[in-house]
Amino acid sequence: MFVREIPYKSLGERSLALHVRPASTRPGDPAPTAVFYHGGGWFGGSWRQFLPQAERLSELGMASVLVEYRLDGPVDATDDAVDAMNAVVELAGDIGADPRRIVAIGG
């Protein structure tokens, strides 16, 4: 599965990334996009949790963005989540997302 990594936030020497799985059935067209936030109670988990769902959505014509965020508690994680969503909207053209059809989803 092709996943493109795009840094969206730097924190000192650490960089956080968006992991983008484009829609396979809509090359070049802006696609509806799901932005995934993994579970883990703000202290665990991984963006890889939703790779199977991202693959399936790609087959159905949707792009997916799996967000990497800090696992240092709810405040840092929430700040990162907001920054990630803002980055998805700003980068919509570059990642093949339709900025009018973006949904947040997670577990």
VENHU-V638341 format. One record per residue. N is the residue number from 0. RES is the residue in three letters. PSI is psi in degrees with one decimal (* if undefined). OMEGA is omega as a letter, one per 30 degrees, with the letter a starting at -180 (* if undefined). Layout:
n=N res=RES psi=PSI omega=OMEGA
n=N res=RES psi=PSI omega=OMEGA
This chain:
n=0 res=MET psi=131.3 omega=l
n=1 res=PHE psi=123.5 omega=l
n=2 res=VAL psi=123.8 omega=l
n=3 res=ARG psi=133.3 omega=a
n=4 res=GLU psi=125.1 omega=a
n=5 res=ILE psi=114.9 omega=l
n=6 res=PRO psi=136.5 omega=l
n=7 res=TYR psi=-11.2 omega=a
n=8 res=LYS psi=135.6 omega=l
n=9 res=SER psi=136.8 omega=l
n=10 res=LEU psi=88.9 omega=a
n=11 res=GLY psi=-120.9 omega=l
n=12 res=GLU psi=-5.1 omega=a
n=13 res=ARG psi=140.6 omega=l
n=14 res=SER psi=137.1 omega=l
n=15 res=LEU psi=145.3 omega=a
n=16 res=ALA psi=155.4 omega=l
n=17 res=LEU psi=132.6 omega=l
n=18 res=HIS psi=108.8 omega=a
n=19 res=VAL psi=126.4 omega=l
n=20 res=ARG psi=109.4 omega=a
n=21 res=PRO psi=163.3 omega=l
n=22 res=ALA psi=125.2 omega=a
n=23 res=SER psi=-19.6 omega=a
n=24 res=THR psi=1.5 omega=a
n=25 res=ARG psi=50.6 omega=a
n=26 res=PRO psi=128.0 omega=l
n=27 res=GLY psi=-14.2 omega=l
n=28 res=ASP psi=141.4 omega=l
n=29 res=PRO psi=129.4 omega=a
n=30 res=ALA psi=151.6 omega=l
n=31 res=PRO psi=146.2 omega=a
n=32 res=THR psi=134.7 omega=l
n=33 res=ALA psi=128.2 omega=l
n=34 res=VAL psi=114.4 omega=a
n=35 res=PHE psi=130.3 omega=l
n=36 res=TYR psi=117.8 omega=a
n=37 res=HIS psi=161.2 omega=l
n=38 res=GLY psi=179.4 omega=l
n=39 res=GLY psi=10.9 omega=l
n=40 res=GLY psi=29.7 omega=l
n=41 res=TRP psi=6.0 omega=a
n=42 res=PHE psi=-2.1 omega=a
n=43 res=GLY psi=-173.9 omega=l
n=44 res=GLY psi=177.2 omega=a
n=45 res=SER psi=150.5 omega=l
n=46 res=TRP psi=-22.6 omega=a
n=47 res=ARG psi=-14.6 omega=a
n=48 res=GLN psi=-35.8 omega=a
n=49 res=PHE psi=19.3 omega=l
n=50 res=LEU psi=-43.1 omega=l
n=51 res=PRO psi=-38.9 omega=l
n=52 res=GLN psi=-38.6 omega=l
n=53 res=ALA psi=-40.6 omega=l
n=54 res=GLU psi=-45.5 omega=a
n=55 res=ARG psi=-43.2 omega=l
n=56 res=LEU psi=-36.8 omega=l
n=57 res=SER psi=-44.2 omega=l
n=58 res=GLU psi=-28.3 omega=a
n=59 res=LEU psi=-0.1 omega=l
n=60 res=GLY psi=13.7 omega=l
n=61 res=MET psi=148.4 omega=l
n=62 res=ALA psi=157.7 omega=l
n=63 res=SER psi=145.5 omega=l
n=64 res=VAL psi=120.5 omega=l
n=65 res=LEU psi=121.2 omega=a
n=66 res=VAL psi=130.1 omega=l
n=67 res=GLU psi=127.2 omega=l
n=68 res=TYR psi=165.4 omega=a
n=69 res=ARG psi=146.2 omega=l
n=70 res=LEU psi=48.9 omega=a
n=71 res=ASP psi=25.3 omega=l
n=72 res=GLY psi=169.9 omega=a
n=73 res=PRO psi=-31.7 omega=a
n=74 res=VAL psi=-51.9 omega=l
n=75 res=ASP psi=-43.0 omega=a
n=76 res=ALA psi=-42.1 omega=l
n=77 res=THR psi=-42.1 omega=l
n=78 res=ASP psi=-44.2 omega=l
n=79 res=ASP psi=-39.3 omega=l
n=80 res=ALA psi=-43.8 omega=l
n=81 res=VAL psi=-44.9 omega=l
n=82 res=ASP psi=-38.5 omega=l
n=83 res=ALA psi=-45.2 omega=l
n=84 res=MET psi=-41.2 omega=l
n=85 res=ASN psi=-40.5 omega=l
n=86 res=ALA psi=-40.6 omega=l
n=87 res=VAL psi=-45.5 omega=l
n=88 res=VAL psi=-44.8 omega=a
n=89 res=GLU psi=-35.3 omega=a
n=90 res=LEU psi=9.1 omega=a
n=91 res=ALA psi=-48.9 omega=a
n=92 res=GLY psi=-37.8 omega=a
n=93 res=ASP psi=-31.1 omega=a
n=94 res=ILE psi=3.4 omega=l
n=95 res=GLY psi=20.7 omega=a
n=96 res=ALA psi=144.6 omega=l
n=97 res=ASP psi=111.0 omega=a
n=98 res=PRO psi=-13.9 omega=l
n=99 res=ARG psi=-4.6 omega=a
n=100 res=ARG psi=69.3 omega=l
n=101 res=ILE psi=133.8 omega=l
n=102 res=VAL psi=142.2 omega=l
n=103 res=ALA psi=138.8 omega=a
n=104 res=ILE psi=153.7 omega=l
n=105 res=GLY psi=-171.8 omega=a
n=106 res=GLY psi=* omega=*
